[in-house]
Amino acid sequence: MAQKTASQGIDEYRAMLADGNPAELFEAKGEDLWKKTRGPKNASLEKCDLGKGPGVSKGAFVELPRFFADTQRVQDLESRLVTCMEALQGFDGAEITKTPFGRGEQINVTALATWIASESKGQRFNLSQNHQQEKTFYEVGKRLFYQRGGTHDFSCASCHAEEGKRIRLQDLPLLSKRPGDGVGFAAWPAYRVSNGQMWGMQLRLNDCYRQQRFPYPGFGSDATIALSTYLGVNAKGAVSVAPALKR
């Protein structure tokens, strides 16, 4: 019998765990948080507009980041949720964005993002490029993707712009071409088995900057949203598998 490759072994490992993906616990928590009255205003998030109208969750994830007229900026899922938590529930958005990942309301933002992502599972990514800001964010994200720097002179492209690359036993998805790779951008939020944590795209990008030896970007920064816009537009046509299971 032919020897299995490392990636085949990892795929089998993921398949064995998939039926009991702990992300389901975060999904349930996120749905509860969406409907629960909370915050200084004692309100729910059921009127939150994620781009498809107040309260509509299905299909929103695969169209984000996008431009929102009320904030006059391009937002991804997590930054948009913070906007809704601030406007509808009275939370301090600035306080949430500066809270470390995995603490306080950041935990709830991750759970909410996990549930919203699950509402679009199986749908194809189709980010808008109609508004000038959306086009600008795509171009800025592209430049950031190829920008080299840090002590190791790395860029996002160092790992994700060529076929056949991997780190240790992990195959690295190609993220610079259309249609995007469904195991890349289209897989986050995801539960990471190696550290027992649920990661949204903001934390995923933050950790990529760490590995590049760059300073951490701010939560919901224009830089992270621009990168997400670039990756999301490149992922056009890819099927969302989020929330996924990662090593």
C-alpha positions as CSV (number, residue, x, y, z in Angstrom):
1,M,0.0,0.0,0.0
2,A,1.2,3.5,-0.8
3,Q,2.5,5.6,2.1
4,K,0.2,8.3,3.2
5,T,1.4,11.9,2.9
6,A,1.6,14.1,6.0
7,S,-1.3,16.2,4.7
8,Q,-3.5,13.1,4.1
9,G,-2.9,12.1,7.7
10,I,-3.9,15.6,8.9
11,D,-7.0,15.5,6.8
12,E,-8.0,12.1,8.3
13,Y,-7.4,13.5,11.8
14,R,-9.6,16.5,11.1
15,A,-12.3,14.2,9.7
16,M,-12.3,12.1,12.8
17,L,-12.8,15.2,15.0
18,A,-15.3,17.0,12.7
19,D,-18.4,15.4,14.1
20,G,-17.5,16.8,17.5
21,N,-16.1,20.1,16.5
22,P,-16.0,22.2,19.7
23,A,-16.9,25.2,17.5
24,E,-20.5,24.1,17.9
25,L,-20.4,25.2,21.6
26,F,-19.3,28.7,20.4
27,E,-22.1,28.7,17.8
28,A,-24.7,28.0,20.5
29,K,-23.3,30.6,22.8
30,G,-23.2,33.1,19.9
31,E,-26.8,32.5,18.9
32,D,-27.8,33.0,22.6
33,L,-25.8,36.3,22.8
34,W,-27.5,37.5,19.6
35,K,-31.0,37.1,21.1
36,K,-30.2,37.9,24.8
37,T,-30.8,41.4,26.2
38,R,-27.5,42.7,27.6
39,G,-25.5,45.9,28.2
40,P,-26.4,49.3,29.6
41,K,-29.3,49.6,27.2
42,N,-30.6,46.1,28.1
43,A,-31.1,45.2,24.5
44,S,-30.5,42.3,22.1
45,L,-28.5,42.3,18.8
46,E,-31.6,41.2,16.8
47,K,-31.7,44.6,15.0
48,C,-28.0,44.5,14.1
49,D,-27.5,45.2,10.4
50,L,-24.7,43.1,9.1
51,G,-25.2,44.3,5.5
52,K,-28.4,42.5,4.5
53,G,-30.9,44.4,6.7
54,P,-31.6,44.7,10.4
55,G,-31.5,41.2,12.1
56,V,-30.6,39.3,8.9
57,S,-27.8,36.8,9.7
58,K,-28.0,34.3,6.8
59,G,-25.7,35.2,3.9
60,A,-24.1,38.1,5.6
61,F,-20.8,36.5,6.4
62,V,-19.9,35.6,2.8
63,E,-20.2,39.3,1.8
64,L,-18.0,40.8,4.5
65,P,-15.9,43.0,4.8
66,R,-18.1,45.6,3.1
67,F,-18.8,49.4,3.2
68,F,-21.4,50.5,5.7
69,A,-23.1,53.9,5.2
70,D,-23.8,54.5,8.9
71,T,-20.2,54.2,10.0
72,Q,-18.8,55.5,6.7
73,R,-16.1,52.8,6.7
74,V,-15.4,49.3,5.4
75,Q,-16.0,46.8,8.2
76,D,-15.4,43.1,8.7
77,L,-17.7,40.8,10.8
78,E,-16.0,41.3,14.1
79,S,-15.7,45.1,13.9
80,R,-19.3,45.4,12.7
81,L,-20.5,43.3,15.7
82,V,-18.6,45.8,18.0
83,T,-20.5,48.7,16.3
84,C,-23.8,47.0,16.9
85,M,-22.9,46.1,20.5
86,E,-22.1,49.8,21.1
87,A,-25.1,51.3,19.2
88,L,-27.8,48.8,20.3
89,Q,-26.6,47.6,23.7
90,G,-24.6,50.5,25.0
91,F,-21.2,48.8,25.4
92,D,-18.0,50.8,25.1
93,G,-16.7,49.9,21.7
94,A,-13.2,51.3,22.4
95,E,-13.0,49.3,25.5
96,I,-13.9,46.1,23.7
97,T,-11.3,46.7,20.9
98,K,-8.5,47.2,23.4
99,T,-9.4,44.1,25.5
100,P,-6.9,41.3,24.9
101,F,-8.2,38.3,22.8
102,G,-9.9,35.7,24.9
103,R,-11.0,38.0,27.7
104,G,-14.1,40.0,28.6
105,E,-16.4,41.0,25.7
106,Q,-13.8,39.8,23.2
107,I,-14.8,36.2,24.0
108,N,-18.4,37.2,23.2
109,V,-17.4,38.8,19.9
110,T,-15.7,35.6,18.9
111,A,-18.8,33.5,19.8
112,L,-21.1,35.9,17.9
113,A,-18.8,35.8,14.9
114,T,-18.7,32.0,15.0
115,W,-22.5,31.8,15.0
116,I,-22.9,34.4,12.2
117,A,-20.3,32.5,10.1
118,S,-22.2,29.2,10.6
119,E,-25.4,30.9,9.2
120,S,-23.6,31.1,5.8
121,K,-21.9,27.7,5.8
122,G,-22.0,26.2,2.4
123,Q,-22.6,29.5,0.6
124,R,-20.1,31.1,-1.8
125,F,-18.0,34.2,-1.0
126,N,-19.0,37.2,-3.1
127,L,-17.6,40.4,-1.6
128,S,-18.7,43.8,-3.1
129,Q,-16.3,46.0,-4.9
130,N,-18.9,48.6,-5.9
131,H,-18.0,51.4,-3.4
132,Q,-14.8,53.3,-3.8
133,Q,-13.7,52.5,-0.3
134,E,-14.1,48.8,-0.9
135,K,-11.9,49.1,-4.0
136,T,-9.3,51.1,-2.0
137,F,-9.3,48.6,0.9
138,Y,-8.7,45.8,-1.6
139,E,-5.7,47.6,-3.1
140,V,-4.3,48.5,0.3
141,G,-4.8,44.9,1.4
142,K,-2.9,43.7,-1.6
143,R,0.0,45.9,-0.8
144,L,0.0,44.8,2.8
145,F,-0.1,41.1,1.6
146,Y,3.2,41.6,-0.3
147,Q,4.8,44.1,2.1
148,R,8.0,42.6,3.6
149,G,9.5,43.6,6.9
150,G,10.3,42.7,10.4
151,T,13.5,40.9,11.6
152,H,12.9,38.0,9.2
153,D,11.9,40.1,6.2
154,F,8.6,38.2,5.9
155,S,5.4,39.1,4.2
156,C,2.0,37.3,4.0
157,A,3.1,36.3,0.5
158,S,6.2,34.5,1.9
159,C,3.8,31.7,3.0
160,H,0.7,32.2,0.9
161,A,1.6,33.2,-2.7
162,E,3.1,30.0,-4.1
163,E,1.8,26.5,-4.7
164,G,3.1,23.6,-2.6
165,K,4.4,25.4,0.4
166,R,4.0,24.2,4.0
167,I,5.1,24.9,7.5
168,R,6.1,21.8,9.5
169,L,3.4,19.3,8.4
170,Q,0.8,21.9,7.5
171,D,0.1,22.7,3.9
172,L,-0.2,26.5,3.4
173,P,-3.2,27.7,1.3
174,L,-2.5,29.8,-1.8
175,L,-4.3,33.1,-1.1
176,S,-3.2,35.3,-3.9
177,K,-5.3,34.0,-6.8
178,R,-9.0,33.7,-7.7
179,P,-11.0,31.8,-6.8
180,G,-9.6,31.7,-3.3
181,D,-8.8,28.5,-1.5
182,G,-11.7,27.3,0.6
183,V,-9.4,26.1,3.4
184,G,-7.9,29.6,3.8
185,F,-10.0,32.7,4.2
186,A,-13.2,30.7,3.9
187,A,-12.4,28.6,7.0
188,W,-12.3,31.2,9.7
189,P,-13.5,31.5,12.4
190,A,-12.1,28.1,13.4
191,Y,-11.4,26.0,16.5
192,R,-7.7,25.4,17.0
193,V,-7.1,21.9,18.5
194,S,-3.5,22.7,19.3
195,N,-4.4,25.4,21.9
196,G,-8.1,24.7,22.6
197,Q,-9.1,28.1,21.4
198,M,-11.7,29.6,19.0
199,W,-10.1,32.0,16.6
200,G,-11.8,34.7,14.5
201,M,-10.1,36.3,11.5
202,Q,-8.9,39.2,13.6
203,L,-6.9,36.9,15.8
204,R,-5.8,34.8,12.8
205,L,-4.3,37.9,11.2
206,N,-2.9,39.2,14.5
207,D,-1.0,35.9,14.9
208,C,0.3,36.1,11.3
209,Y,1.8,39.4,12.1
210,R,3.4,37.9,15.2
211,Q,5.0,35.1,13.1
212,Q,6.3,37.8,10.7
213,R,7.8,39.6,13.8
214,F,5.7,42.6,13.1
215,P,4.1,44.7,15.8
216,Y,0.5,43.6,16.6
217,P,-2.1,45.5,14.7
218,G,-5.0,47.0,16.6
219,F,-8.3,45.0,16.7
220,G,-10.5,46.1,13.9
221,S,-7.8,48.2,12.4
222,D,-7.9,49.4,8.8
223,A,-4.9,47.2,8.1
224,T,-6.5,44.0,9.2
225,I,-9.8,44.8,7.5
226,A,-7.9,45.7,4.3
227,L,-6.1,42.4,4.4
228,S,-9.5,40.6,4.9
229,T,-10.9,42.5,2.0
230,Y,-8.1,41.4,-0.3
231,L,-8.4,37.8,0.8
232,G,-12.2,37.8,0.7
233,V,-12.4,39.2,-2.8
234,N,-9.8,36.7,-3.9
235,A,-11.9,34.0,-2.4
236,K,-14.9,34.8,-4.7
237,G,-16.7,31.6,-5.5
238,A,-15.1,29.6,-2.6
239,V,-17.5,27.8,-0.4
240,S,-17.5,28.9,3.3
241,V,-16.7,26.0,5.6
242,A,-16.6,28.2,8.7
243,P,-16.5,27.5,11.5
244,A,-13.8,25.0,10.7
245,L,-11.4,22.8,12.6
246,K,-7.7,23.6,12.5
247,R,-4.6,22.0,14.0
